[in-house]
Amino acid sequence: MRALICGSMAFDTIMVFKGHFRSQILPDQLHMLNVSFLVPELRREYGGCAGNIAYNVRLLGDAGVPMATVGPDAESYLARMQEQGIATDFIRVVEGEYTAQGFVTTDLDDNQIWAFHPGAMQQSHLNKVTDAKDIALGIVAPDGREGMLQHAQQFRRTGIPFIFDPGQGLPMFDGPELRQFVDQATWVAMNDYEWHMLQERTGFSVANVTERVQAVIVTRGAEGSTIYRAEGTEVIPPAVPQAVVDPTGCGDAYRAGIIHGLLHGLSWPVTGRVASLMGALKIEVRGTQNHRFTMSEFRTRYLQSFGEPLAHAGAV
């Protein structure tokens, strides 16, 4: 079983501010904001939602096939993915464009300020969902605007169930477009802030969304996550990390856990806990694609985190 992961591939420049944004940004001066942060830590990592999710899906032993657009500068990224056993068949190289570039500054409260150059990502609509075969489910993650719109439509037309995961791309869409995404999707995944924004823009309540999709998965950081369904609500406890090192990419790791649960038909309580643990394992390591574990280690951490063993017929 393969999951088609439509989203961005990017290089992330990650900076750490050894202070608190709240001490530098004055609420009553936002109309004339002019601040500078000293960032003694800086590194460049492989990133982008499609790349990150595919990496984490692979860690769980599943096949996640990324569909993305990159520039010629992505040669090292593609080679690295191939070395890890991740298919690159549906990653299109767009001449004359840079691969998307993300620049993030994180403070000691794990707040983040992002700047993003989309580059080749803006051409994501050149890829077609119908080009990929043997796909069990998909995800529409943050990507070029037209690509997200078209890929959702293509998933729906071909009858492939998919997760709508707008992430930081949510502000690109107005109320009618977001309502269309929800009507087309099988599941919706977002963080708490994005969930409130979607409700505000669409006018939908929780009940309005759960009557259209099978589940709404809302992450709440250190407070865990909530899975809303027409049948009821599942509150998923957080898996406590051994250290909080870098939150960048935790949401993508969580999505990979959701994909794993869906591919293997796990219950929502177990699926949510697998996803929660994936986020915790990621936050312990710098970068979005540098964490690793064996399946035995994953089972041990699951038992330690939730007080019950993880046992199913899947890869974990």
N, C-alpha and C positions, 0 to 999 in steps of 0.2 A: 504493500500500500504506500502510495506517495502523496505528499501534500505539496501543492503548488503555492509558492510564497511570492506574491506580487508586492513589491516594495522597493525601497531605495537601497543602493550600495554606495557607501561613502567612506571617505577618510575623515576620522575624527581627530581634531586637535584639542586635547583635553588639558585644561589649566585648573590649578587648585589655589584658591584664595584662602590664606590662613587667617581668616577673620569671618565676620558676619556682615552680609549685605545690609541687614537692618541697621547696623551702626554707621553705614556709609551713605545710605539713600534716605534722604529726609522726605517724609510723606508730603509735607506742605511745599516742597520745592520740585515736585515731579514735572511741572510745566517748564522748568529750565534746567533739566537734568544734565549734569556734566561731571561724571565721576571717573576715577581711574583706580584699578585694582592691581596691586603688586602680586604677581603669580610666580613664585619661585619654582613651582613644579609645572613642567610642560612636557607632553609627549604626544606622539602621533600614533593612532591606532586604526586598525581596520574596523569599519562600522557600517552604518546604514541598517534600516530595519530588516530588509530581506536577508542581508548577509548575517546579521546577528541571529535572527530567528533560525535560519538554516543551520548555522553553527550549533546552536543549542538543540535543535531537533536531532542533529547527527550525534551529539553527545548521548542522547537518550536511545540511540540505536535505530532511529527511524530515518526514512528518506524524505528530506525536505528539499524540493527543487526550486531554487530562486529564479524569479523572472524579473529582470531589471535592465536598465540601460546605464552604461558607463562610458568614460572616455578612454582614449588609448593609454592614458597614464595608469590604468588599472591592471596592467599586465602582471605585476607581482601579486596583486590580490587574487586574480583568477588562478594563478599558479598555486597559491597557498590553498585555495578551496579545493582544487583538484587533488592536491596531496592529502587532504583530509577526507577524500571520498565524497565530496559534495559536487553534484553535477552542475556544469556551467553551460549546458546546451542552450538555455534560454536567456542568457545574459548577452545583450546586444552591445557591441562597441560602436559608439557614435563618433565619427571623425569630426575634428574641429571643436570638440567640447572637452572640458575637464570632467572627471568623475566628481560627483557631488562632494562638497567639503563642509563639514560641520565644525564649529568652534564653540566650545562650552567652557564656562567658568563655574566652578562649584565652590560653595563656601562651607564652613564648618557645620552648618545646620543642614547640609545636603541640599540646599536650594541651588538652582541652576539658572544661568543666563546663557541663552544660545544665540548664535548668529549662524546663518546657513546659506551657502551658495549652491543652488540646485544643479547647475551645469547640465550634464547629460540626462539627469533625472527628468527634466522637462520633456524629454522625448519618449517617455515610458509608454505612451499610447501606440508607439510603433510595434510593440509586442502584443501578441494575441493569445488569450487563454486557450483558444482552440488549437494552437500549435503544439501544446503538451498533451500527451496521451497517458492513459492508465493513472489518472488522478482521482484519489478518493475524496479529497476535500481541498479547499483553498483558503487563502487569507488575502484580503485587500488591506495592506498596511500603508503607512505614509509613503507617498510617491508623488509623481507629477499629477497635477489636477486632472487633466484629461485622461491620463492613464487610469487613475482611480475610478473615474466615472465609467470608462469603457470596460475595464476589467470586471467591475461589479455586474454590469449588464451582460457580459459574456458568460460569467459564471452562472447567472440566473438562466440565460437562454439555453445553456448546455445541460442544465439540471445538476450542476456540481455544487454541493452545499459549501458555503464559505463564511468565514468570520469577517465582519466589518470592524476594522481597527484603525480609526482615523488618526489617532495620536495627535501629534503636533500639526498635522495637516487639516484638522477639523475647522479652523477659522477660514479656510479657503471656500467653504461651502455655506450657502444660505439655508434657510429653513426648508423650502421645498426639495432642495437637493439632498439634504440629510434625511428627510422623510422617505425619499426614494431609495436611498441606501438601506434604510431600515426595512423597507418593504421587500427589497431584493435579498437581503442577508438571511442566513440561517441562525447565526449567533452574532452578538455585538460585544466587543471588548474595549474597555477604556479605563482611564484612571478617574478618580473622584471628580476632579476639576472638569475634565472633558465631559463626564456624564451630566454634570449640572449645566454645562454650556449646551450640550445637545438638547436637553429638556427645554432650556430657555428658547433656543432657536426654532425648535420644531413645535413647541407647545404640547409635546407628548408627556404623559405621566408614565410612571413605571408600568402600570397596567396597559397603557396604550402600546408600549414597546413589547411587553411580554406576550401580548396577543398576536404579535406579528412575527416574533422570532422565538426560537426554542430556549434561549437563555441570554441574559445580559450579565457579563462578568465585569465587575467594577473593582479595581485595585485601590487600596487605601494606604499604601506605604507600610510603615511599621505596624499599623493597626490590622493588617491582614487584607482580606478581600470579601466581597459579597457577590453571590450568584443569585440573580433574580430569575424565577421561572413562573409560569402560570400556575404550576402545581405547588409553589411555595418558595421560600427563600433559604439559601444555605449561607451561613456565616463561616468563612474559612479562617482559621487562626493563622497568624504569621509563623513562619519558621524562623527562629531566632538565629542570626548569623553569628559565627565565632568572632568576627571582627567586621566593622563597617569601614570599608576602604574606599569604594568608588560606586556610587549608585547608577552611573551611566550604563544603560543597557539592561537594567533589571527588568523593565517592562517587557522587553523582547524575550528575555529568558523565561519570564512567566508565560508569555504567549506560546512558547515552545512546549511548555508543560501542558497547556490546554490542548494543543494540537495532538500531543502524545495520548492524552486521555481519550480524545475523540477518535483517533485512529484505532485504539484498542478497546473501545466500548466500555471504558471505566465509568463508574458512577461519578456524579458531580462532586460529592464530598472528597473522593479520592483524587479525582482530576484536579480539583482546586488545591489540594495539599501537595500534589506533585509540582504544580505550577509555583506554589508558594516556596517550596524548597529550592526550585530552580533559581528563583530570584535571590534567595539567601546565599546560595553558592556563588552566584555571580558577584554580589556586593562585597564578597570577601577578597576579591582580586581586582587589581587595576586593569582597566581596559574592558572592552565588551566581548572579546573573544579569546581571553587568556586563561579562563578557569577550566579545569579538567577534573574528572573523577572516574573511578571505575564503577561498574554496576553494583558491586559489593559495597563500596563506600556509600553509594546513593541509598541503598536499602538500609544501611546502618544509620545514616543521618535521618532518614525518614522515621525509623523507629524511635530514635532519640528525640526527634522534634514533636512527634504526634502520639507517642505511646502505643503504637500499634504497628504491626509489620505490613510491609507492602508486598502483596503477592498477587500476581496476575500472569496471564499467558503471554504478555508482551515482552519487549526487550529488557525492561528494567527489572 
